[in-house]
Amino acid sequence: MKFLDWYLKISAGSALVGAGMEFFMIKTGFYDKVTVLESEKRAWESSPEAQAMREALNPWRNNDSEAGKNS
């Protein structure tokens, strides 16, 4: 309890900095941009081109799953 005032100052300062960062992100439209980017990323990942690329980059994917089933 010796440094309680120091801990309270640190926690109040941290909360103030965090609130400032959140306010900045809301005012600049950060969350709207991230939402759009994430939806585009999910749409692309479920596309046939992305699935073909995933298969091309890891041709042993099916072999690994079959080996796990056999053992």
Predicted model as a PDB file, atoms N, CA, C, CB and O in Angstrom, pLDDT in the B-factor column:
MODEL        1                                                                  
ATOM      1  N   MET A   1       0.814  -1.184   0.000  1.00 73.00           N  
ATOM      2  CA  MET A   1       0.000   0.000   0.000  1.00 73.00           C  
ATOM      3  C   MET A   1       0.865   1.258   0.000  1.00 73.00           C  
ATOM      4  CB  MET A   1      -0.930  -0.008   1.193  1.00 73.00           C  
ATOM      5  O   MET A   1       0.367   2.383   0.017  1.00 73.00           O  
ATOM      6  N   LYS A   2       2.145   1.032  -0.019  1.00 82.00           N  
ATOM      7  CA  LYS A   2       3.078   2.148   0.042  1.00 82.00           C  
ATOM      8  C   LYS A   2       3.008   3.015  -1.220  1.00 82.00           C  
ATOM      9  CB  LYS A   2       4.498   1.630   0.241  1.00 82.00           C  
ATOM     10  O   LYS A   2       3.141   4.236  -1.151  1.00 82.00           O  
ATOM     11  N   PHE A   3       2.798   2.375  -2.361  1.00 87.00           N  
ATOM     12  CA  PHE A   3       2.807   3.104  -3.624  1.00 87.00           C  
ATOM     13  C   PHE A   3       1.419   3.164  -4.271  1.00 87.00           C  
ATOM     14  CB  PHE A   3       3.793   2.461  -4.583  1.00 87.00           C  
ATOM     15  O   PHE A   3       1.317   3.230  -5.496  1.00 87.00           O  
ATOM     16  N   LEU A   4       0.366   3.143  -3.477  1.00 91.00           N  
ATOM     17  CA  LEU A   4      -0.992   3.130  -4.006  1.00 91.00           C  
ATOM     18  C   LEU A   4      -1.281   4.357  -4.865  1.00 91.00           C  
ATOM     19  CB  LEU A   4      -1.991   3.050  -2.869  1.00 91.00           C  
ATOM     20  O   LEU A   4      -1.909   4.237  -5.917  1.00 91.00           O  
ATOM     21  N   ASP A   5      -0.843   5.511  -4.441  1.00 92.00           N  
ATOM     22  CA  ASP A   5      -1.098   6.725  -5.230  1.00 92.00           C  
ATOM     23  C   ASP A   5      -0.391   6.662  -6.585  1.00 92.00           C  
ATOM     24  CB  ASP A   5      -0.638   7.974  -4.456  1.00 92.00           C  
ATOM     25  O   ASP A   5      -0.915   7.147  -7.588  1.00 92.00           O  
ATOM     26  N   TRP A   6       0.791   6.067  -6.607  1.00 93.00           N  
ATOM     27  CA  TRP A   6       1.527   5.915  -7.873  1.00 93.00           C  
ATOM     28  C   TRP A   6       0.768   4.994  -8.825  1.00 93.00           C  
ATOM     29  CB  TRP A   6       2.950   5.359  -7.615  1.00 93.00           C  
ATOM     30  O   TRP A   6       0.641   5.297 -10.011  1.00 93.00           O  
ATOM     31  N   TYR A   7       0.265   3.872  -8.311  1.00 94.00           N  
ATOM     32  CA  TYR A   7      -0.500   2.943  -9.132  1.00 94.00           C  
ATOM     33  C   TYR A   7      -1.788   3.580  -9.638  1.00 94.00           C  
ATOM     34  CB  TYR A   7      -0.816   1.680  -8.344  1.00 94.00           C  
ATOM     35  O   TYR A   7      -2.182   3.350 -10.781  1.00 94.00           O  
ATOM     36  N   LEU A   8      -2.440   4.366  -8.813  1.00 95.00           N  
ATOM     37  CA  LEU A   8      -3.662   5.049  -9.244  1.00 95.00           C  
ATOM     38  C   LEU A   8      -3.367   6.056 -10.352  1.00 95.00           C  
ATOM     39  CB  LEU A   8      -4.327   5.756  -8.055  1.00 95.00           C  
ATOM     40  O   LEU A   8      -4.146   6.180 -11.297  1.00 95.00           O  
ATOM     41  N   LYS A   9      -2.266   6.767 -10.249  1.00 95.00           N  
ATOM     42  CA  LYS A   9      -1.887   7.722 -11.298  1.00 95.00           C  
ATOM     43  C   LYS A   9      -1.578   7.004 -12.607  1.00 95.00           C  
ATOM     44  CB  LYS A   9      -0.671   8.554 -10.855  1.00 95.00           C  
ATOM     45  O   LYS A   9      -1.989   7.452 -13.677  1.00 95.00           O  
ATOM     46  N   ILE A  10      -0.862   5.904 -12.524  1.00 96.00           N  
ATOM     47  CA  ILE A  10      -0.525   5.124 -13.719  1.00 96.00           C  
ATOM     48  C   ILE A  10      -1.794   4.575 -14.370  1.00 96.00           C  
ATOM     49  CB  ILE A  10       0.439   3.967 -13.362  1.00 96.00           C  
ATOM     50  O   ILE A  10      -1.943   4.655 -15.590  1.00 96.00           O  
ATOM     51  N   SER A  11      -2.702   4.024 -13.580  1.00 96.00           N  
ATOM     52  CA  SER A  11      -3.923   3.454 -14.154  1.00 96.00           C  
ATOM     53  C   SER A  11      -4.818   4.544 -14.734  1.00 96.00           C  
ATOM     54  CB  SER A  11      -4.689   2.654 -13.092  1.00 96.00           C  
ATOM     55  O   SER A  11      -5.439   4.327 -15.774  1.00 96.00           O  
ATOM     56  N   ALA A  12      -4.903   5.702 -14.098  1.00 97.00           N  
ATOM     57  CA  ALA A  12      -5.702   6.802 -14.636  1.00 97.00           C  
ATOM     58  C   ALA A  12      -5.087   7.320 -15.938  1.00 97.00           C  
ATOM     59  CB  ALA A  12      -5.816   7.946 -13.602  1.00 97.00           C  
ATOM     60  O   ALA A  12      -5.809   7.613 -16.891  1.00 97.00           O  
ATOM     61  N   GLY A  13      -3.774   7.433 -15.980  1.00 97.00           N  
ATOM     62  CA  GLY A  13      -3.094   7.878 -17.201  1.00 97.00           C  
ATOM     63  C   GLY A  13      -3.279   6.881 -18.343  1.00 97.00           C  
ATOM     64  O   GLY A  13      -3.499   7.277 -19.488  1.00 97.00           O  
ATOM     65  N   SER A  14      -3.190   5.592 -18.031  1.00 98.00           N  
ATOM     66  CA  SER A  14      -3.370   4.556 -19.053  1.00 98.00           C  
ATOM     67  C   SER A  14      -4.800   4.567 -19.592  1.00 98.00           C  
ATOM     68  CB  SER A  14      -3.033   3.166 -18.476  1.00 98.00           C  
ATOM     69  O   SER A  14      -5.013   4.429 -20.797  1.00 98.00           O  
ATOM     70  N   ALA A  15      -5.773   4.731 -18.704  1.00 98.00           N  
ATOM     71  CA  ALA A  15      -7.168   4.787 -19.142  1.00 98.00           C  
ATOM     72  C   ALA A  15      -7.399   6.011 -20.022  1.00 98.00           C  
ATOM     73  CB  ALA A  15      -8.119   4.813 -17.928  1.00 98.00           C  
ATOM     74  O   ALA A  15      -8.140   5.935 -21.002  1.00 98.00           O  
ATOM     75  N   LEU A  16      -6.780   7.124 -19.687  1.00 98.00           N  
ATOM     76  CA  LEU A  16      -6.923   8.347 -20.481  1.00 98.00           C  
ATOM     77  C   LEU A  16      -6.304   8.174 -21.869  1.00 98.00           C  
ATOM     78  CB  LEU A  16      -6.269   9.537 -19.755  1.00 98.00           C  
ATOM     79  O   LEU A  16      -6.894   8.591 -22.866  1.00 98.00           O  
ATOM     80  N   VAL A  17      -5.139   7.573 -21.938  1.00 98.00           N  
ATOM     81  CA  VAL A  17      -4.488   7.329 -23.229  1.00 98.00           C  
ATOM     82  C   VAL A  17      -5.325   6.367 -24.071  1.00 98.00           C  
ATOM     83  CB  VAL A  17      -3.063   6.762 -23.024  1.00 98.00           C  
ATOM     84  O   VAL A  17      -5.510   6.594 -25.267  1.00 98.00           O  
ATOM     85  N   GLY A  18      -5.828   5.303 -23.463  1.00 97.00           N  
ATOM     86  CA  GLY A  18      -6.665   4.348 -24.185  1.00 97.00           C  
ATOM     87  C   GLY A  18      -7.949   4.984 -24.701  1.00 97.00           C  
ATOM     88  O   GLY A  18      -8.366   4.717 -25.828  1.00 97.00           O  
ATOM     89  N   ALA A  19      -8.573   5.816 -23.889  1.00 97.00           N  
ATOM     90  CA  ALA A  19      -9.793   6.502 -24.323  1.00 97.00           C  
ATOM     91  C   ALA A  19      -9.485   7.465 -25.468  1.00 97.00           C  
ATOM     92  CB  ALA A  19     -10.438   7.262 -23.142  1.00 97.00           C  
ATOM     93  O   ALA A  19     -10.283   7.602 -26.395  1.00 97.00           O  
ATOM     94  N   GLY A  20      -8.348   8.123 -25.407  1.00 97.00           N  
ATOM     95  CA  GLY A  20      -7.950   9.020 -26.492  1.00 97.00           C  
ATOM     96  C   GLY A  20      -7.733   8.276 -27.802  1.00 97.00           C  
ATOM     97  O   GLY A  20      -8.115   8.758 -28.868  1.00 97.00           O  
ATOM     98  N   MET A  21      -7.118   7.101 -27.718  1.00 97.00           N  
ATOM     99  CA  MET A  21      -6.891   6.296 -28.922  1.00 97.00           C  
ATOM    100  C   MET A  21      -8.215   5.834 -29.518  1.00 97.00           C  
ATOM    101  CB  MET A  21      -6.002   5.080 -28.602  1.00 97.00           C  
ATOM    102  O   MET A  21      -8.402   5.890 -30.734  1.00 97.00           O  
ATOM    103  N   GLU A  22      -9.137   5.377 -28.670  1.00 96.00           N  
ATOM    104  CA  GLU A  22     -10.448   4.951 -29.159  1.00 96.00           C  
ATOM    105  C   GLU A  22     -11.195   6.116 -29.803  1.00 96.00           C  
ATOM    106  CB  GLU A  22     -11.281   4.357 -28.014  1.00 96.00           C  
ATOM    107  O   GLU A  22     -11.800   5.945 -30.861  1.00 96.00           O  
ATOM    108  N   PHE A  23     -11.163   7.283 -29.191  1.00 97.00           N  
ATOM    109  CA  PHE A  23     -11.821   8.465 -29.736  1.00 97.00           C  
ATOM    110  C   PHE A  23     -11.244   8.820 -31.103  1.00 97.00           C  
ATOM    111  CB  PHE A  23     -11.678   9.652 -28.773  1.00 97.00           C  
ATOM    112  O   PHE A  23     -11.987   9.141 -32.031  1.00 97.00           O  
ATOM    113  N   PHE A  24      -9.926   8.761 -31.223  1.00 96.00           N  
ATOM    114  CA  PHE A  24      -9.269   9.056 -32.493  1.00 96.00           C  
ATOM    115  C   PHE A  24      -9.707   8.070 -33.573  1.00 96.00           C  
ATOM    116  CB  PHE A  24      -7.745   9.019 -32.327  1.00 96.00           C  
ATOM    117  O   PHE A  24      -9.989   8.469 -34.703  1.00 96.00           O  
ATOM    118  N   MET A  25      -9.764   6.773 -33.224  1.00 95.00           N  
ATOM    119  CA  MET A  25     -10.143   5.765 -34.212  1.00 95.00           C  
ATOM    120  C   MET A  25     -11.602   5.926 -34.638  1.00 95.00           C  
ATOM    121  CB  MET A  25      -9.913   4.361 -33.652  1.00 95.00           C  
ATOM    122  O   MET A  25     -11.932   5.706 -35.803  1.00 95.00           O  
ATOM    123  N   ILE A  26     -12.459   6.299 -33.724  1.00 95.00           N  
ATOM    124  CA  ILE A  26     -13.866   6.509 -34.078  1.00 95.00           C  
ATOM    125  C   ILE A  26     -14.007   7.736 -34.967  1.00 95.00           C  
ATOM    126  CB  ILE A  26     -14.734   6.665 -32.811  1.00 95.00           C  
ATOM    127  O   ILE A  26     -14.730   7.693 -35.962  1.00 95.00           O  
ATOM    128  N   LYS A  27     -13.337   8.820 -34.631  1.00 96.00           N  
ATOM    129  CA  LYS A  27     -13.458  10.064 -35.395  1.00 96.00           C  
ATOM    130  C   LYS A  27     -12.853   9.965 -36.796  1.00 96.00           C  
ATOM    131  CB  LYS A  27     -12.793  11.192 -34.641  1.00 96.00           C  
ATOM    132  O   LYS A  27     -13.323  10.638 -37.714  1.00 96.00           O  
ATOM    133  N   THR A  28     -11.834   9.149 -36.975  1.00 95.00           N  
ATOM    134  CA  THR A  28     -11.194   9.028 -38.292  1.00 95.00           C  
ATOM    135  C   THR A  28     -11.846   7.957 -39.163  1.00 95.00           C  
ATOM    136  CB  THR A  28      -9.718   8.713 -38.125  1.00 95.00           C  
ATOM    137  O   THR A  28     -11.473   7.806 -40.326  1.00 95.00           O  
ATOM    138  N   GLY A  29     -12.817   7.207 -38.622  1.00 94.00           N  
ATOM    139  CA  GLY A  29     -13.491   6.177 -39.411  1.00 94.00           C  
ATOM    140  C   GLY A  29     -12.686   4.900 -39.535  1.00 94.00           C  
ATOM    141  O   GLY A  29     -12.866   4.142 -40.487  1.00 94.00           O  
ATOM    142  N   PHE A  30     -11.810   4.658 -38.595  1.00 94.00           N  
ATOM    143  CA  PHE A  30     -10.946   3.478 -38.631  1.00 94.00           C  
ATOM    144  C   PHE A  30     -11.763   2.189 -38.635  1.00 94.00           C  
ATOM    145  CB  PHE A  30      -9.990   3.487 -37.439  1.00 94.00           C  
ATOM    146  O   PHE A  30     -11.475   1.277 -39.411  1.00 94.00           O  
ATOM    147  N   TYR A  31     -12.764   2.105 -37.789  1.00 93.00           N  
ATOM    148  CA  TYR A  31     -13.543   0.873 -37.672  1.00 93.00           C  
ATOM    149  C   TYR A  31     -14.332   0.587 -38.946  1.00 93.00           C  
ATOM    150  CB  TYR A  31     -14.493   0.960 -36.481  1.00 93.00           C  
ATOM    151  O   TYR A  31     -14.490  -0.573 -39.327  1.00 93.00           O  
ATOM    152  N   ASP A  32     -14.824   1.618 -39.599  1.00 93.00           N  
ATOM    153  CA  ASP A  32     -15.543   1.420 -40.859  1.00 93.00           C  
ATOM    154  C   ASP A  32     -14.613   0.865 -41.936  1.00 93.00           C  
ATOM    155  CB  ASP A  32     -16.171   2.743 -41.333  1.00 93.00           C  
ATOM    156  O   ASP A  32     -14.990  -0.031 -42.692  1.00 93.00           O  
ATOM    157  N   LYS A  33     -13.406   1.400 -41.998  1.00 95.00           N  
ATOM    158  CA  LYS A  33     -12.438   0.923 -42.989  1.00 95.00           C  
ATOM    159  C   LYS A  33     -12.044  -0.524 -42.721  1.00 95.00           C  
ATOM    160  CB  LYS A  33     -11.191   1.813 -42.989  1.00 95.00           C  
ATOM    161  O   LYS A  33     -11.942  -1.325 -43.650  1.00 95.00           O  
ATOM    162  N   VAL A  34     -11.826  -0.856 -41.463  1.00 94.00           N  
ATOM    163  CA  VAL A  34     -11.426  -2.223 -41.104  1.00 94.00           C  
ATOM    164  C   VAL A  34     -12.553  -3.201 -41.413  1.00 94.00           C  
ATOM    165  CB  VAL A  34     -11.040  -2.307 -39.607  1.00 94.00           C  
ATOM    166  O   VAL A  34     -12.299  -4.316 -41.869  1.00 94.00           O  
ATOM    167  N   THR A  35     -13.793  -2.795 -41.168  1.00 94.00           N  
ATOM    168  CA  THR A  35     -14.926  -3.662 -41.462  1.00 94.00           C  
ATOM    169  C   THR A  35     -15.003  -3.973 -42.951  1.00 94.00           C  
ATOM    170  CB  THR A  35     -16.228  -3.016 -40.991  1.00 94.00           C  
ATOM    171  O   THR A  35     -15.242  -5.118 -43.334  1.00 94.00           O  
ATOM    172  N   VAL A  36     -14.803  -2.971 -43.785  1.00 95.00           N  
ATOM    173  CA  VAL A  36     -14.831  -3.177 -45.229  1.00 95.00           C  
ATOM    174  C   VAL A  36     -13.681  -4.084 -45.666  1.00 95.00           C  
ATOM    175  CB  VAL A  36     -14.759  -1.828 -45.967  1.00 95.00           C  
ATOM    176  O   VAL A  36     -13.884  -5.002 -46.460  1.00 95.00           O  
ATOM    177  N   LEU A  37     -12.488  -3.834 -45.156  1.00 95.00           N  
ATOM    178  CA  LEU A  37     -11.333  -4.656 -45.526  1.00 95.00           C  
ATOM    179  C   LEU A  37     -11.511  -6.111 -45.102  1.00 95.00           C  
ATOM    180  CB  LEU A  37     -10.064  -4.090 -44.899  1.00 95.00           C  
ATOM    181  O   LEU A  37     -11.173  -7.024 -45.856  1.00 95.00           O  
ATOM    182  N   GLU A  38     -12.038  -6.328 -43.904  1.00 95.00           N  
ATOM    183  CA  GLU A  38     -12.245  -7.696 -43.433  1.00 95.00           C  
ATOM    184  C   GLU A  38     -13.293  -8.424 -44.270  1.00 95.00           C  
ATOM    185  CB  GLU A  38     -12.663  -7.691 -41.966  1.00 95.00           C  
ATOM    186  O   GLU A  38     -13.135  -9.609 -44.565  1.00 95.00           O  
ATOM    187  N   SER A  39     -14.354  -7.731 -44.652  1.00 95.00           N  
ATOM    188  CA  SER A  39     -15.373  -8.395 -45.471  1.00 95.00           C  
ATOM    189  C   SER A  39     -14.825  -8.718 -46.857  1.00 95.00           C  
ATOM    190  CB  SER A  39     -16.631  -7.513 -45.591  1.00 95.00           C  
ATOM    191  O   SER A  39     -15.142  -9.770 -47.412  1.00 95.00           O  
ATOM    192  N   GLU A  40     -14.006  -7.832 -47.423  1.00 94.00           N  
ATOM    193  CA  GLU A  40     -13.382  -8.126 -48.713  1.00 94.00           C  
ATOM    194  C   GLU A  40     -12.429  -9.306 -48.603  1.00 94.00           C  
ATOM    195  CB  GLU A  40     -12.637  -6.898 -49.240  1.00 94.00           C  
ATOM    196  O   GLU A  40     -12.364 -10.146 -49.500  1.00 94.00           O  
ATOM    197  N   LYS A  41     -11.689  -9.367 -47.499  1.00 93.00           N  
ATOM    198  CA  LYS A  41     -10.751 -10.468 -47.293  1.00 93.00           C  
ATOM    199  C   LYS A  41     -11.493 -11.798 -47.172  1.00 93.00           C  
ATOM    200  CB  LYS A  41      -9.899 -10.220 -46.038  1.00 93.00           C  
ATOM    201  O   LYS A  41     -11.076 -12.796 -47.760  1.00 93.00           O  
ATOM    202  N   ARG A  42     -12.590 -11.816 -46.413  1.00 93.00           N  
ATOM    203  CA  ARG A  42     -13.361 -13.046 -46.256  1.00 93.00           C  
ATOM    204  C   ARG A  42     -13.996 -13.471 -47.576  1.00 93.00           C  
ATOM    205  CB  ARG A  42     -14.440 -12.865 -45.188  1.00 93.00           C  
ATOM    206  O   ARG A  42     -14.052 -14.661 -47.888  1.00 93.00           O  
ATOM    207  N   ALA A  43     -14.472 -12.503 -48.346  1.00 93.00           N  
ATOM    208  CA  ALA A  43     -15.071 -12.834 -49.638  1.00 93.00           C  
ATOM    209  C   ALA A  43     -14.027 -13.426 -50.574  1.00 93.00           C  
ATOM    210  CB  ALA A  43     -15.710 -11.590 -50.274  1.00 93.00           C  
ATOM    211  O   ALA A  43     -14.314 -14.378 -51.299  1.00 93.00           O  
ATOM    212  N   TRP A  44     -12.821 -12.871 -50.566  1.00 91.00           N  
ATOM    213  CA  TRP A  44     -11.774 -13.392 -51.441  1.00 91.00           C  
ATOM    214  C   TRP A  44     -11.318 -14.779 -50.989  1.00 91.00           C  
ATOM    215  CB  TRP A  44     -10.581 -12.430 -51.474  1.00 91.00           C  
ATOM    216  O   TRP A  44     -11.067 -15.654 -51.818  1.00 91.00           O  
ATOM    217  N   GLU A  45     -11.213 -14.977 -49.667  1.00 89.00           N  
ATOM    218  CA  GLU A  45     -10.753 -16.274 -49.172  1.00 89.00           C  
ATOM    219  C   GLU A  45     -11.713 -17.401 -49.511  1.00 89.00           C  
ATOM    220  CB  GLU A  45     -10.554 -16.215 -47.681  1.00 89.00           C  
ATOM    221  O   GLU A  45     -11.294 -18.554 -49.619  1.00 89.00           O  
ATOM    222  N   SER A  46     -12.992 -17.092 -49.680  1.00 90.00           N  
ATOM    223  CA  SER A  46     -13.955 -18.134 -50.015  1.00 90.00           C  
ATOM    224  C   SER A  46     -14.151 -18.284 -51.525  1.00 90.00           C  
ATOM    225  CB  SER A  46     -15.283 -17.837 -49.354  1.00 90.00           C  
ATOM    226  O   SER A  46     -14.962 -19.097 -51.969  1.00 90.00           O  
ATOM    227  N   SER A  47     -13.416 -17.508 -52.306  1.00 92.00           N  
ATOM    228  CA  SER A  47     -13.553 -17.590 -53.754  1.00 92.00           C  
ATOM    229  C   SER A  47     -12.817 -18.820 -54.300  1.00 92.00           C  
ATOM    230  CB  SER A  47     -13.016 -16.307 -54.415  1.00 92.00           C  
ATOM    231  O   SER A  47     -11.910 -19.338 -53.649  1.00 92.00           O  
ATOM    232  N   PRO A  48     -13.200 -19.282 -55.476  1.00 90.00           N  
ATOM    233  CA  PRO A  48     -12.521 -20.436 -56.083  1.00 90.00           C  
ATOM    234  C   PRO A  48     -11.042 -20.165 -56.376  1.00 90.00           C  
ATOM    235  CB  PRO A  48     -13.228 -20.830 -57.371  1.00 90.00           C  
ATOM    236  O   PRO A  48     -10.217 -21.075 -56.292  1.00 90.00           O  
ATOM    237  N   GLU A  49     -10.705 -18.921 -56.719  1.00 91.00           N  
ATOM    238  CA  GLU A  49      -9.300 -18.595 -56.992  1.00 91.00           C  
ATOM    239  C   GLU A  49      -8.437 -18.787 -55.742  1.00 91.00           C  
ATOM    240  CB  GLU A  49      -9.176 -17.146 -57.500  1.00 91.00           C  
ATOM    241  O   GLU A  49      -7.328 -19.316 -55.820  1.00 91.00           O  
ATOM    242  N   ALA A  50      -8.954 -18.356 -54.597  1.00 88.00           N  
ATOM    243  CA  ALA A  50      -8.199 -18.498 -53.356  1.00 88.00           C  
ATOM    244  C   ALA A  50      -8.060 -19.963 -52.971  1.00 88.00           C  
ATOM    245  CB  ALA A  50      -8.874 -17.717 -52.226  1.00 88.00           C  
ATOM    246  O   ALA A  50      -7.002 -20.384 -52.502  1.00 88.00           O  
ATOM    247  N   GLN A  51      -9.113 -20.738 -53.163  1.00 87.00           N  
ATOM    248  CA  GLN A  51      -9.028 -22.166 -52.843  1.00 87.00           C  
ATOM    249  C   GLN A  51      -8.039 -22.875 -53.751  1.00 87.00           C  
ATOM    250  CB  GLN A  51     -10.402 -22.824 -52.957  1.00 87.00           C  
ATOM    251  O   GLN A  51      -7.299 -23.749 -53.298  1.00 87.00           O  
ATOM    252  N   ALA A  52      -8.018 -22.511 -55.025  1.00 87.00           N  
ATOM    253  CA  ALA A  52      -7.057 -23.107 -55.952  1.00 87.00           C  
ATOM    254  C   ALA A  52      -5.633 -22.726 -55.566  1.00 87.00           C  
ATOM    255  CB  ALA A  52      -7.354 -22.666 -57.396  1.00 87.00           C  
ATOM    256  O   ALA A  52      -4.721 -23.548 -55.648  1.00 87.00           O  
ATOM    257  N   MET A  53      -5.446 -21.480 -55.144  1.00 88.00           N  
ATOM    258  CA  MET A  53      -4.115 -21.034 -54.728  1.00 88.00           C  
ATOM    259  C   MET A  53      -3.684 -21.773 -53.467  1.00 88.00           C  
ATOM    260  CB  MET A  53      -4.098 -19.508 -54.488  1.00 88.00           C  
ATOM    261  O   MET A  53      -2.517 -22.143 -53.339  1.00 88.00           O  
ATOM    262  N   ARG A  54      -4.608 -21.993 -52.536  1.00 84.00           N  
ATOM    263  CA  ARG A  54      -4.297 -22.719 -51.316  1.00 84.00           C  
ATOM    264  C   ARG A  54      -3.872 -24.150 -51.638  1.00 84.00           C  
ATOM    265  CB  ARG A  54      -5.504 -22.719 -50.371  1.00 84.00           C  
ATOM    266  O   ARG A  54      -2.914 -24.664 -51.058  1.00 84.00           O  
ATOM    267  N   GLU A  55      -4.580 -24.785 -52.554  1.00 83.00           N  
ATOM    268  CA  GLU A  55      -4.221 -26.148 -52.964  1.00 83.00           C  
ATOM    269  C   GLU A  55      -2.882 -26.182 -53.683  1.00 83.00           C  
ATOM    270  CB  GLU A  55      -5.306 -26.735 -53.866  1.00 83.00           C  
ATOM    271  O   GLU A  55      -2.099 -27.114 -53.501  1.00 83.00           O  
ATOM    272  N   ALA A  56      -2.618 -25.173 -54.494  1.00 85.00           N  
ATOM    273  CA  ALA A  56      -1.356 -25.134 -55.232  1.00 85.00           C  
ATOM    274  C   ALA A  56      -0.174 -24.925 -54.295  1.00 85.00           C  
ATOM    275  CB  ALA A  56      -1.388 -24.027 -56.284  1.00 85.00           C  
ATOM    276  O   ALA A  56       0.913 -25.447 -54.543  1.00 85.00           O  
ATOM    277  N   LEU A  57      -0.375 -24.174 -53.231  1.00 86.00           N  
ATOM    278  CA  LEU A  57       0.724 -23.904 -52.301  1.00 86.00           C  
ATOM    279  C   LEU A  57       0.993 -25.068 -51.360  1.00 86.00           C  
ATOM    280  CB  LEU A  57       0.423 -22.664 -51.492  1.00 86.00           C  
ATOM    281  O   LEU A  57       2.093 -25.176 -50.818  1.00 86.00           O  
ATOM    282  N   ASN A  58       0.013 -25.941 -51.155  1.00 81.00           N  
ATOM    283  CA  ASN A  58       0.202 -27.084 -50.273  1.00 81.00           C  
ATOM    284  C   ASN A  58      -0.379 -28.337 -50.919  1.00 81.00           C  
ATOM    285  CB  ASN A  58      -0.451 -26.828 -48.897  1.00 81.00           C  
ATOM    286  O   ASN A  58      -1.478 -28.764 -50.565  1.00 81.00           O  
ATOM    287  N   PRO A  59       0.351 -28.930 -51.862  1.00 74.00           N  
ATOM    288  CA  PRO A  59      -0.180 -30.113 -52.555  1.00 74.00           C  
ATOM    289  C   PRO A  59      -0.256 -31.345 -51.657  1.00 74.00           C  
ATOM    290  CB  PRO A  59       0.676 -30.427 -53.762  1.00 74.00           C  
ATOM    291  O   PRO A  59      -0.919 -32.316 -52.020  1.00 74.00           O  
ATOM    292  N   TRP A  60       0.398 -31.336 -50.503  1.00 76.00           N  
ATOM    293  CA  TRP A  60       0.399 -32.490 -49.609  1.00 76.00           C  
ATOM    294  C   TRP A  60      -0.681 -32.405 -48.542  1.00 76.00           C  
ATOM    295  CB  TRP A  60       1.746 -32.629 -48.952  1.00 76.00           C  
ATOM    296  O   TRP A  60      -0.710 -33.228 -47.627  1.00 76.00           O  
ATOM    297  N   ARG A  61      -1.559 -31.432 -48.644  1.00 70.00           N  
ATOM    298  CA  ARG A  61      -2.596 -31.262 -47.630  1.00 70.00           C  
ATOM    299  C   ARG A  61      -3.444 -32.525 -47.486  1.00 70.00           C  
ATOM    300  CB  ARG A  61      -3.486 -30.068 -47.978  1.00 70.00           C  
ATOM    301  O   ARG A  61      -3.680 -32.989 -46.371  1.00 70.00           O  
ATOM    302  N   ASN A  62      -3.895 -33.072 -48.591  1.00 71.00           N  
ATOM    303  CA  ASN A  62      -4.738 -34.265 -48.531  1.00 71.00           C  
ATOM    304  C   ASN A  62      -3.955 -35.473 -48.054  1.00 71.00           C  
ATOM    305  CB  ASN A  62      -5.351 -34.550 -49.892  1.00 71.00           C  
ATOM    306  O   ASN A  62      -4.503 -36.325 -47.355  1.00 71.00           O  
ATOM    307  N   ASN A  63      -2.689 -35.564 -48.417  1.00 70.00           N  
ATOM    308  CA  ASN A  63      -1.860 -36.691 -47.971  1.00 70.00           C  
ATOM    309  C   ASN A  63      -1.683 -36.661 -46.466  1.00 70.00           C  
ATOM    310  CB  ASN A  63      -0.489 -36.667 -48.664  1.00 70.00           C  
ATOM    311  O   ASN A  63      -1.706 -37.710 -45.823  1.00 70.00           O  
ATOM    312  N   ASP A  64      -1.507 -35.479 -45.891  1.00 63.00           N  
ATOM    313  CA  ASP A  64      -1.341 -35.359 -44.447  1.00 63.00           C  
ATOM    314  C   ASP A  64      -2.607 -35.777 -43.710  1.00 63.00           C  
ATOM    315  CB  ASP A  64      -0.964 -33.928 -44.074  1.00 63.00           C  
ATOM    316  O   ASP A  64      -2.529 -36.466 -42.692  1.00 63.00           O  
ATOM    317  N   SER A  65      -3.760 -35.376 -44.203  1.00 64.00           N  
ATOM    318  CA  SER A  65      -5.019 -35.737 -43.529  1.00 64.00           C  
ATOM    319  C   SER A  65      -5.296 -37.237 -43.656  1.00 64.00           C  
ATOM    320  CB  SER A  65      -6.201 -34.929 -44.119  1.00 64.00           C  
ATOM    321  O   SER A  65      -5.799 -37.854 -42.717  1.00 64.00           O  
ATOM    322  N   GLU A  66      -4.969 -37.829 -44.816  1.00 64.00           N  
ATOM    323  CA  GLU A  66      -5.174 -39.270 -44.991  1.00 64.00           C  
ATOM    324  C   GLU A  66      -4.226 -40.070 -44.120  1.00 64.00           C  
ATOM    325  CB  GLU A  66      -4.992 -39.664 -46.453  1.00 64.00           C  
ATOM    326  O   GLU A  66      -4.602 -41.116 -43.590  1.00 64.00           O  
ATOM    327  N   ALA A  67      -3.007 -39.594 -43.966  1.00 63.00           N  
ATOM    328  CA  ALA A  67      -2.039 -40.311 -43.120  1.00 63.00           C  
ATOM    329  C   ALA A  67      -2.489 -40.278 -41.661  1.00 63.00           C  
ATOM    330  CB  ALA A  67      -0.620 -39.690 -43.258  1.00 63.00           C  
ATOM    331  O   ALA A  67      -2.278 -41.243 -40.928  1.00 63.00           O  
ATOM    332  N   GLY A  68      -3.102 -39.186 -41.239  1.00 65.00           N  
ATOM    333  CA  GLY A  68      -3.607 -39.098 -39.879  1.00 65.00           C  
ATOM    334  C   GLY A  68      -4.774 -40.033 -39.649  1.00 65.00           C  
ATOM    335  O   GLY A  68      -4.921 -40.575 -38.554  1.00 65.00           O  
ATOM    336  N   LYS A  69      -5.602 -40.232 -40.649  1.00 66.00           N  
ATOM    337  CA  LYS A  69      -6.750 -41.125 -40.515  1.00 66.00           C  
ATOM    338  C   LYS A  69      -6.309 -42.578 -40.458  1.00 66.00           C  
ATOM    339  CB  LYS A  69      -7.724 -40.920 -41.670  1.00 66.00           C  
ATOM    340  O   LYS A  69      -6.910 -43.381 -39.744  1.00 66.00           O  
ATOM    341  N   ASN A  70      -5.258 -42.927 -41.208  1.00 64.00           N  
ATOM    342  CA  ASN A  70      -4.801 -44.318 -41.280  1.00 64.00           C  
ATOM    343  C   ASN A  70      -4.058 -44.764 -40.027  1.00 64.00           C  
ATOM    344  CB  ASN A  70      -3.909 -44.502 -42.482  1.00 64.00           C  
ATOM    345  O   ASN A  70      -4.002 -45.959 -39.737  1.00 64.00           O  
ATOM    346  N   SER A  71      -3.493 -43.833 -39.290  1.00 59.00           N  
ATOM    347  CA  SER A  71      -2.702 -44.252 -38.121  1.00 59.00           C  
ATOM    348  C   SER A  71      -3.485 -44.279 -36.851  1.00 59.00           C  
ATOM    349  CB  SER A  71      -1.536 -43.357 -37.940  1.00 59.00           C  
ATOM    350  O   SER A  71      -2.942 -44.613 -35.798  1.00 59.00           O  
TER     351      SER A  71                                                      
ENDMDL                                                                          
END                                                                             
